[in-house]
């Protein structure tokens, strides 16, 4: 197998993980990189008539990962299957070393009924060393939306969003959420319209280097009034992909995944990409 991992996707046989494999396969094809399908299995010590031999567990796991690879090959060419031992998050983190992107479904077979987002997606989004995409339902149309607040992580998300828009021939919408009441903070002499204009100008400056790098991508910038969570959830309604930073300017130091990113992963209608600030 090649050392190049390209795009890595987790598959456990669930409907959600199947959607993730299809999205990841298209992504790998568009990028011209390999796709690595990962499945993990655990051998639990059991006593009693329901105990399953370890060899049978491994054979069943091999069938699952082979099924995921077969599904992927319907969409792209170079596909590798990796069978990990242990927890799914650990297996995906290990397989993703040097990867361009990690993709998972919104919830796998290990989740509880009614749980919107499984623990694997949250852990990867918080700890991943490369961008992580959580797929609920793939979208064929609509713009790529980037949530921008000036933080290092959000600027990484902006770059990822431009690259995705270029790959998919989509419009790029860069959004700044302007919280209600942030205009004046109770100060009577502050010009709220002037502050919002400053925000628009700063957003335009942040976007400009990416416009130059991707001149064929149509770009729209928006400063929307409302809490970041609500603004970005609304933007995700018609988007094919929403890209955000793992933690914005409002987060606590040391927090791996901010509250806004957590809410978007839980509730956004489109696939959500989470980018991390450079480690240096």
C-alpha angles and dihedrals in degrees: 000000000000118000087229109098099181106173118008122202132182119226129184102161095263123130091246093053089049089056089050092052092051092049092046092047091054089047092051091048092050092047093044093232135123123270120225116201113203131196126172132202134190129206109219119197106243134179123200141041094310095059112126121211114249091235090058092049091052093047091051090049091051090054091052095051091045089053090052092049091050090052090050093051089062087068107030143019118235108051127166127191120215123189113201130193118225132017120000094236092054092048093049094046090051093046092047096061104125092005124139095221142357119216129193137167122254092252133359136200092281093065129100121251109270095020106134098200126023124231092249092063092048094047093048092047090052100042107024119123092209131039115293125210121200111199123203102159120351115237124213098193142033133068130299107248125205123195108216129188101154095259119133091247093051091051089054087051090051091054091048090049092052091050091050093047090051092049093049100037090241137143117259118224116191111197132195115191112217107201116227110258093022092105100080108358089217094306109134095204097055116108105223094193090052091051092052090049089054088052091051092049093049092049090051090052092050091050097044099080089052092048088057092048093047104031094165094059113098108227134202125181124202135186104198127189114234143064111311092243094055095041094051095042088054091048090051093059093082099023128108090208136007117205121196139162120258090239130010136202092281095058129104117256109263095022107131099200120025125225093251092052090047092052093048092051089050100046115014114120095217133052111288124214118201118200126192130219114256109273092231 
